[in-house]
Amino acid sequence: MVKHTGGCHCGAVRFEVWSSPDLHVFHCCSICTKKQNHHFIVPKSHFTLLQGLDNLTTYTFNTHVAKHTFCKTCGVQSFYTPRSNPDGYVALHCLDPGTVQSVTVEKFCGEKWEESMQAHKSIRDMSKP
């Protein structure tokens, strides 16, 4: 486990997350495709928001389980809580350089979410410590 740090473009939002330096990330649903968001899932206990809580706003859609949080100033989504793992957080594109050794990308069909969740054997466990 290594400590990754990251945040939004303007610096108002900063976080740290403990995870492997070798990341398993997902490319999934329509909103993630539009935002070019690849994400990895960590347990809530491995994520710490260091600053910017008052600068965050949230977007939800469809089931409203996923919480897409983003900076009110620069509009960047540094992290969010996914529908697949409401007990975890995801982040990748806003990590600071230097701690990621490798990235493996897995496709997950968010447009057929229920079917994809049934077929995936380990995604729900990724937010467990």
Residue frames relative to the residue before (quaternion, step in Angstrom):
aa qw qx qy qz dx dy dz
M 1.0000 0.0000 0.0000 0.0000 0.00 0.00 0.00
V 0.0550 -0.7690 0.6365 0.0238 3.53 -1.09 0.82
K 0.4423 -0.6542 0.5339 0.3024 3.54 -1.25 0.42
H 0.1327 -0.7474 0.6489 0.0513 3.53 -0.78 1.16
T 0.1326 -0.7612 0.6259 0.1062 3.58 -1.09 0.65
G 0.0902 0.8014 -0.5876 0.0652 3.53 -1.21 0.42
G 0.0271 0.8010 -0.5979 0.0113 3.51 -1.33 -0.10
C 0.6895 -0.4758 0.3637 0.4074 3.49 -1.36 -0.10
H 0.7226 -0.4566 0.3090 0.4171 3.58 -1.30 0.09
C 0.7484 0.4113 -0.2338 0.4649 3.59 0.85 -0.91
G 0.5249 -0.6708 0.3887 0.3513 3.60 1.27 -0.20
A 0.4601 0.6932 -0.4491 0.3256 3.60 1.22 -0.03
V 0.7506 0.2900 -0.1579 0.5723 3.60 1.10 -0.75
R 0.0528 0.7795 -0.6198 0.0737 3.57 -0.83 1.06
F 0.0047 -0.7938 0.6077 -0.0235 3.56 -1.10 0.75
E 0.1661 -0.7256 0.6423 0.1826 3.50 -1.39 0.09
V 0.0672 -0.7866 0.6138 0.0046 3.52 -1.15 0.68
W 0.2816 -0.7438 0.5860 0.1549 3.55 -1.01 0.89
S 0.2214 0.7561 -0.5797 0.2077 3.54 -0.74 1.11
S 0.6644 -0.4495 0.3992 0.4441 3.51 -1.33 0.01
P 0.4916 -0.6262 0.4939 0.3496 3.62 -1.14 0.42
D 0.6606 0.4246 -0.2790 0.5527 3.58 1.33 -0.28
L 0.1352 -0.8547 0.5006 0.0248 3.55 -0.19 1.31
H 0.2230 -0.7067 0.6589 0.1290 3.52 -1.21 0.80
V 0.0086 -0.8376 0.5439 -0.0503 3.57 -0.36 1.22
F 0.3204 -0.7432 0.5639 0.1642 3.52 -1.28 0.50
H 0.1630 -0.7011 0.6859 0.1065 3.48 -1.25 0.72
C 0.0393 0.8894 -0.4510 0.0637 3.57 -0.25 1.15
C 0.9090 0.0572 -0.0037 0.4128 3.52 -0.47 -1.23
S 0.7678 -0.3905 0.2610 0.4359 3.53 -1.35 0.03
I 0.6846 0.4645 -0.3105 0.4681 3.62 0.86 -0.83
C 0.6397 0.5173 -0.3301 0.4629 3.59 1.02 -0.73
T 0.6243 0.5296 -0.3354 0.4661 3.58 1.04 -0.72
K 0.6816 0.4899 -0.2931 0.4577 3.57 0.89 -0.90
K 0.7214 0.4119 -0.2388 0.5029 3.59 1.10 -0.69
Q 0.3629 -0.7280 0.4920 0.3102 3.61 1.29 -0.15
N 0.3508 0.7564 -0.4668 0.2947 3.56 1.06 0.85
H 0.0495 -0.7249 0.6869 0.0150 3.53 -0.80 1.10
H 0.0337 -0.8476 0.5294 -0.0137 3.57 -0.74 0.93
F 0.1948 -0.7340 0.6345 0.1441 3.49 -1.30 0.50
I 0.3909 -0.7483 0.5075 0.1726 3.51 -1.10 0.80
V 0.0116 -0.7791 0.6266 -0.0146 3.55 -0.97 0.93
P 0.5837 -0.5628 0.4377 0.3886 3.59 -1.17 0.47
K 0.6222 -0.5524 0.4069 0.3769 3.56 -1.13 0.66
S 0.6544 0.5326 -0.3100 0.4381 3.59 1.04 -0.76
H 0.6729 0.4755 -0.2975 0.4822 3.63 1.23 -0.26
F 0.6626 0.4732 -0.2807 0.5082 3.58 1.34 -0.01
T 0.0005 0.7840 -0.6207 0.0108 3.58 -0.96 0.89
L 0.2837 -0.7143 0.6155 0.1745 3.54 -0.85 1.01
L 0.2654 -0.8060 0.5156 0.1183 3.57 -0.53 1.19
Q 0.7858 -0.1231 0.0938 0.5988 3.56 1.08 -0.71
G 0.7023 0.5177 -0.3422 0.3490 3.52 -1.29 0.42
L 0.3122 0.7701 -0.5116 0.2187 3.61 1.18 0.16
D 0.7020 0.4606 -0.2686 0.4721 3.58 0.93 -0.86
N 0.6731 0.4800 -0.2923 0.4808 3.60 1.26 -0.21
L 0.5729 0.5941 -0.3739 0.4232 3.60 1.29 0.13
T 0.0488 -0.7389 0.6690 0.0629 3.51 -1.25 0.58
T 0.3250 -0.7761 0.5227 0.1370 3.58 -1.18 0.54
Y 0.1436 -0.7496 0.6419 0.0732 3.51 -1.14 0.83
T 0.0088 0.7743 -0.6327 0.0067 3.59 -1.01 0.87
F 0.0180 -0.7801 0.6247 0.0282 3.56 -1.27 0.35
N 0.7969 0.3059 -0.2272 0.4688 3.57 -1.33 0.11
T 0.8418 -0.0378 0.0433 0.5367 3.66 -0.39 -1.15
H 0.3366 -0.7767 0.4578 0.2717 3.60 1.30 -0.32
V 0.4154 0.6942 -0.4815 0.3373 3.60 1.18 0.47
A 0.6695 0.4488 -0.2906 0.5156 3.59 0.94 -0.84
K 0.1697 -0.7746 0.6047 0.0741 3.56 -0.97 0.92
H 0.1246 -0.7991 0.5877 0.0227 3.56 -0.27 1.32
T 0.0605 -0.8209 0.5676 -0.0142 3.56 -0.17 1.32
F 0.0471 0.8034 -0.5914 0.0501 3.54 -1.01 0.79
C 0.6157 -0.5751 0.4150 0.3433 3.52 -1.28 0.53
K 0.4463 -0.7036 0.4930 0.2504 3.58 -0.88 0.97
T 0.6653 0.5163 -0.3071 0.4432 3.59 1.13 -0.54
C 0.8352 0.1917 -0.0796 0.5093 3.60 0.60 -1.12
G 0.4779 -0.7157 0.4067 0.3066 3.61 1.25 -0.17
V 0.5093 0.6597 -0.4191 0.3603 3.61 1.23 0.05
Q 0.3035 -0.7181 0.6004 0.1779 3.53 -1.05 0.89
S 0.1994 -0.8181 0.5325 0.0858 3.57 -0.25 1.27
F 0.7762 -0.0553 0.0755 0.6234 3.57 1.16 -0.65
Y 0.0093 0.7944 -0.6051 -0.0516 3.56 -1.29 0.12
T 0.4499 -0.6477 0.5393 0.2954 3.55 -1.32 0.22
P 0.2810 -0.8125 0.4896 0.1459 3.61 -0.46 1.19
R 0.6142 -0.5417 0.4358 0.3733 3.54 -1.26 0.46
S 0.6532 0.5338 -0.3169 0.4336 3.58 0.98 -0.81
N 0.8025 0.1249 -0.0203 0.5831 3.57 1.11 -0.71
P 0.0576 -0.8421 0.5355 0.0283 3.60 0.37 1.16
D 0.6425 0.4815 -0.3237 0.5006 3.59 1.31 -0.03
G 0.7146 0.4003 -0.2481 0.5172 3.60 1.22 0.41
Y 0.3502 -0.7002 0.5782 0.2297 3.49 -1.38 -0.04
V 0.1634 -0.7701 0.6055 0.1166 3.53 -1.26 0.40
A 0.1224 0.7605 -0.6296 0.1012 3.51 -1.18 0.67
L 0.1265 0.7807 -0.6115 0.0235 3.59 -1.15 0.45
H 0.7454 0.4541 -0.2501 0.4191 3.55 0.54 -1.18
C 0.7237 0.4109 -0.2493 0.4953 3.61 1.19 -0.33
L 0.3935 0.6970 -0.5036 0.3252 3.59 1.18 0.43
D 0.4831 -0.6311 0.5221 0.3094 3.54 -1.12 0.71
P 0.5440 -0.6321 0.4312 0.3444 3.61 -1.04 0.63
G 0.6700 0.5663 -0.3667 0.3097 3.52 -1.32 0.41
T 0.7622 0.3743 -0.2176 0.4812 3.62 1.10 -0.41
V 0.6292 0.5152 -0.3431 0.4701 3.61 1.19 -0.29
Q 0.2446 -0.7825 0.5589 0.1243 3.57 -0.78 1.07
S 0.8001 -0.0780 0.0801 0.5894 3.58 0.96 -0.85
V 0.1747 -0.7627 0.6151 0.0970 3.54 -1.28 0.49
T 0.1102 -0.7533 0.6468 0.0440 3.55 -0.90 1.04
V 0.1914 -0.8016 0.5610 0.0779 3.58 -0.68 1.11
E 0.0860 -0.7757 0.6248 0.0220 3.54 -0.95 1.00
K 0.3609 -0.7122 0.5549 0.2337 3.57 -0.94 0.84
F 0.0428 -0.7553 0.6539 -0.0105 3.52 -1.11 0.86
C 0.3150 -0.7847 0.5045 0.1746 3.59 -0.55 1.13
G 0.1917 -0.8205 0.5339 0.0709 3.55 -0.09 1.33
E 0.5903 0.5719 -0.3722 0.4311 3.58 1.18 -0.37
K 0.7140 0.2422 -0.1862 0.6299 3.58 1.32 -0.35
W 0.0565 -0.8871 0.4576 0.0220 3.51 0.94 1.07
E 0.6955 0.4771 -0.2965 0.4480 3.62 0.68 -1.03
E 0.6597 0.5010 -0.2969 0.4750 3.57 0.94 -0.90
S 0.6600 0.5086 -0.3032 0.4625 3.59 0.95 -0.85
M 0.6483 0.5130 -0.3175 0.4645 3.60 0.98 -0.80
Q 0.6358 0.5213 -0.3269 0.4660 3.59 1.01 -0.77
A 0.7080 0.4766 -0.2574 0.4530 3.56 0.96 -0.88
H 0.6743 0.4893 -0.3052 0.4612 3.61 1.06 -0.65
K 0.3271 -0.8075 0.4688 0.1455 3.56 -0.63 1.12
S 0.8242 0.2852 -0.1281 0.4722 3.61 1.06 -0.51
I 0.4495 0.7270 -0.4538 0.2520 3.63 1.15 -0.21
R 0.6592 0.5111 -0.3302 0.4417 3.64 0.91 -0.78
D 0.6633 0.5178 -0.3055 0.4457 3.59 1.10 -0.62
M 0.5339 0.6661 -0.3969 0.3373 3.58 1.20 -0.35
S 0.6948 0.4333 -0.2850 0.4983 3.62 1.17 -0.36
K 0.5265 0.6035 -0.4191 0.4277 3.58 1.27 0.20
P 0.4934 -0.6678 0.4629 0.3103 3.62 -0.91 0.88
